[in-house]
Amino acid sequence: MSDSKALDPVTFEVLKNSFITSVDQMAEQMLRTCYSFVIYNRDFSNALHDAEGNSVAQGNDDIAVHVGTLHFTCKDVIRVFKGDMMPGDVYAINDPYAGGTHFSDVRLVRPIFDEDELIGFSQSNGHWSDLGGSVPGSFDVTARDMFREAVRITPVRLFRAGDFCSDVANLIANNTRDPASIIGDIHSQAQATQVAEREILRLVRKYGRAQVTQGMNEVQDYVERAVRQRIAALPDGTWESVDYIDRDPAAGEGMIPIHIKMTIKGDQIFYDFSGSHPTIGSMYNSAPGATFSAVVAGMKTFFPDLPLNSGFYRMISVEAPENSVVSAQWPVAVTGFLMPFEKIMNSVFEMWSQIMPERAIACAFNLEYLLAGGTDKRRDEDSTFMFYEWLPGGWGGRRGKDGSDVTTACFGTGLMSQPNEGNERVNPTRTLEFQIKQDSAGPGKWRGGAGVQKTSLLLESEKSVMSYVCDRERAVVWGVEGGLPSMPHGLTIKRAGSDTSEWLGSVFSDFPMYSGDEFARPTAGGGGFGDPLERAPEMVLEDVIDEYVSVDRAAKDYGVVIKEIDRDLLSYEIDEEATAELRAHIRANRKDWARSDPAEVSKLYKSGEIDAMDAVRRYAVILDWETGEPLPKTIEQFRESFERRSLAHWS
């Protein structure tokens, strides 16, 4: 922490906000000049750094998953090019093993010089829609190493003193499936970094170099002081949490644990991942930089009023066993880092909810990616298409308030929900259904937010394949303090001309697709907060009227018996006597139901007497949702979570 206090309060505040505004202007530049539809939908982040690569500012809408890693990649660029930088240079890096996220997140870094003195860096990170590898979109969930994933870009110069290094750029772009868009995005991101350079030099001309660089130091010190003061005011102690990735596709059945122990000691915080599972045989591993970012993003949620920069990182220590699923080393596959990332975030939510109960929140849904590629036959000249889509879902219920409905994932709240019209214009797809998923919200005294259901049709195309990057098919979104889980993730496909759908689940790549195929998937809602039998029947009635909850599940999950008078007129009423009887019956039996023989639950599921929501919420059983067979190890793990987070809080 710097001891210098050269800036008066007014100048400090002006510079602090000017730094953030310069990054926001980078975002505006990218939105207006990018080529990739995915970047246009705000899968990008930007940052300003000091001369040592420390983060000074992020933008107001930059997504959480990136911002905790940008200082790592800036420092790696400095490591490689230190002493060989000049004004007008721009460098590229996407290396997850050097502190990045995954290969698709490509960062362009520009040194900022005032005359001959280096005073900082601007950095633009954008998710490129394809970066090579074995499948369109560069998301092969079966990949065990990076060689099937994408092109790895260690720090390389793309502009030298303002001159475009077209040979290097073309080498990268021509190893992707859409080189024209890649070149366009390179120029877009390079111009974004120039916007920040222009703004910082404008501040230098107004305030002087010394005051601007001092401001870069002081904004970090300010955040550090503020966070340390708040941490020091909290009681010392240790908290623990565990969450799971669904499976290791290369191994047997059983969920993959991520253990976290958080310790507060004075004004320091220690996160220990000892006991987390070794790396797995898919791309669902996280390199150390992404794991650090997940910790920061989860913790920052509980300090919403503070800006985020490297000052926030100074009191945080993260220990993760090397070669674990949260500390993967080269060349282990890491493109699916998001799956452990959001488990870490939700575990951090759970631990901080115990420390700050007024901000407590249950588990949020897990982001999913659908990627398809092939030849678009709608055009006169055949062209490659790259369909890359994510959906919103529900956040967890909160103390005194329901969860947020149909919201972008916690890993990146700056993301847009992609417009159907835009996707249909650039890809041979048509949206058949896109609506709130009834009953997806985890039941609770305060229910989780609702997810969505989307069904799409593949139009005229050839040589098309699909990959699905998803989780929470088995490690279902959980409730807290007696709340219930949401629902399993998974995709179904109905072939052209068929009347039946096939369950594909949440983990597959390179699946062949044909014109006329329909593919559908839901996103989960958030977990419930508090005992659902304590939710006011009038609130359940409102959810039924609003079609968030069905009449059937109002009875099963909340014990509220609702009579349908006239559905078209939204006329329903509560049967108070039947509700009192049903709630008493559920209270008397629900612990026994949650400990039922999984084999018997499997029989009920196979016969159609119960559905997946019944299996998860009432019986705490995870099945192979296609065959109905019980998954013994997964059930044991899921029940441990259910007992601790739900059952233990029931009266």
Secondary structure, 3 states (H helix, E strand, C coil): CCCCCCCCHHHHHHHHHHHHHHHHHHHHHHHHHCCCHHHHCCCEEEEEEECCCCEEEECCCCCHHHHCCHHHHHHHHHHHHCCCCCCCCEEEECCHHHCCCCCCEEEEEEEEEECCEEEEEEEEEEECCCCCCCCCCCCCCCCCEHHHCCCCCCCEEEEECCEECHHHHHHHHCCCCCHHHHHHHHHHHHHHHHHHHHHHHHHHHHHCHHHHHHHHHHHHHHHHHHHHHHHHCCCCEEEEEEEEECCCCCCCCCCEEEEEEEEEECCEEEEECCCCCECCCCCCCCCHHHHHHHHHHHHHCCCCCCCCCHHHHCCEEEECCCCECCCCCCCECCCCCHHHHHHHHHHHHHHHHHHCHHHCECCCCCCCEEEEEEEECCCCCCEEEEEEEECCECCCCECCECCCCCECCCCCCCCCCCCHHHHHHHCCEEEEEEEECCCCCCCCCECCCCCEEEEEEECCEEEEEEEEECCCCCCCCCCECCCCCCCCCCEEEECCCCCCCEEEECEEEEEEECCCCEEEEECCCCCCECCHHHCCHHHHHHHHHCCCCCHHHHHHHHCCCEEEEECCCCEEEECHHHHHHHHHHHHHHHHHHCCCCHHHHHHHHHHCCCCHHHHHHCCCCCECCCCCCECHHHHHHHHHHHHHHCHHHCC
